[in-house]
């Protein structure tokens, strides 16, 4: 049975890049036994999005300097394709520890 997790994907300014990251994370984490729900948002709406609770981590395309009590992963590599494995490894480290 897959482990269910919820990830907040934070975009640079809108939701296009966060939607791309969300799609890749759902696909890659499913290969590791995770059932992933994603919510995409902009940095400006991150606080209100995270206030809904239940998030396992934040996958950020742009820097989020506030501490919302949710682990953060730099997810730029999912956009560039140059560091997808590192982003996946960072996410798995957090999720496997839950």
C-alpha positions in Angstrom: 0.0 0.0 0.0 1.4 3.4 -1.0 2.1 6.0 1.7 0.0 9.1 1.2 1.8 12.5 1.4 0.9 16.1 0.6 3.4 18.5 -1.0 3.2 22.2 -1.4 4.9 23.2 -4.7 5.9 26.9 -4.6 6.4 28.6 -8.0 8.5 31.6 -8.9 5.6 34.0 -9.4 2.6 32.2 -10.7 1.8 28.5 -10.9 3.3 27.2 -14.2 6.7 26.1 -12.9 5.2 24.7 -9.6 2.7 22.6 -11.7 5.6 21.2 -13.7 7.5 20.3 -10.5 4.3 18.9 -8.9 3.8 16.6 -11.9 7.4 15.3 -11.8 7.3 14.7 -8.1 4.1 12.8 -8.3 5.6 10.6 -11.0 9.0 10.0 -9.4 7.7 9.5 -5.8 5.1 7.0 -7.0 8.0 4.9 -8.2 9.1 4.8 -4.5 5.7 3.9 -3.1 4.2 7.3 -2.4 0.8 8.5 -3.3 1.3 12.2 -3.6 -1.2 15.0 -3.5 0.2 18.4 -4.6 -0.9 21.9 -4.1 0.7 24.6 -6.3 1.0 28.2 -5.1 3.1 31.4 -5.5 5.5 32.5 -2.9 3.0 35.2 -1.8 0.3 32.7 -1.1 2.5 30.1 0.5 1.5 31.1 4.0 -2.2 30.8 3.4 -1.8 27.6 1.4 0.3 25.9 4.2 -2.2 27.1 6.9 -4.5 24.3 5.6 -2.1 21.9 7.3 -1.1 18.3 6.5 1.9 19.1 4.3 4.9 16.8 4.4 7.2 19.2 2.6 7.5 22.3 0.4 9.2 21.9 -3.0 10.3 25.5 -3.9 11.3 26.8 -7.3 12.0 30.3 -5.8 13.4 31.0 -2.4 11.0 31.0 0.5 12.6 32.7 3.5 9.9 32.3 6.0 9.8 29.3 8.3 6.4 27.7 8.2 7.4 24.6 10.1 7.4 22.5 7.0 10.7 21.1 5.6 11.8 22.8 2.3 13.5 21.3 -0.7 15.0 23.4 -3.5 13.2 22.0 -6.5 14.8 24.0 -9.3 16.5 20.8 -10.5 13.1 19.4 -11.5 12.7 22.3 -13.9 16.2 22.2 -15.4 16.5 18.4 -15.4 20.1 18.8 -14.2 19.6 17.8 -10.6 16.3 15.8 -10.6 18.0 13.0 -8.7 19.2 15.3 -6.0 15.7 16.8 -5.6 14.2 13.3 -5.4 16.8 12.3 -2.9 16.1 15.3 -0.7 12.4 14.7 -0.8 12.8 11.0 0.0 15.0 11.8 2.9 12.3 13.9 4.4 9.4 11.6 3.6 11.1 8.4 4.7 11.7 10.0 8.1 8.0 10.7 8.7 
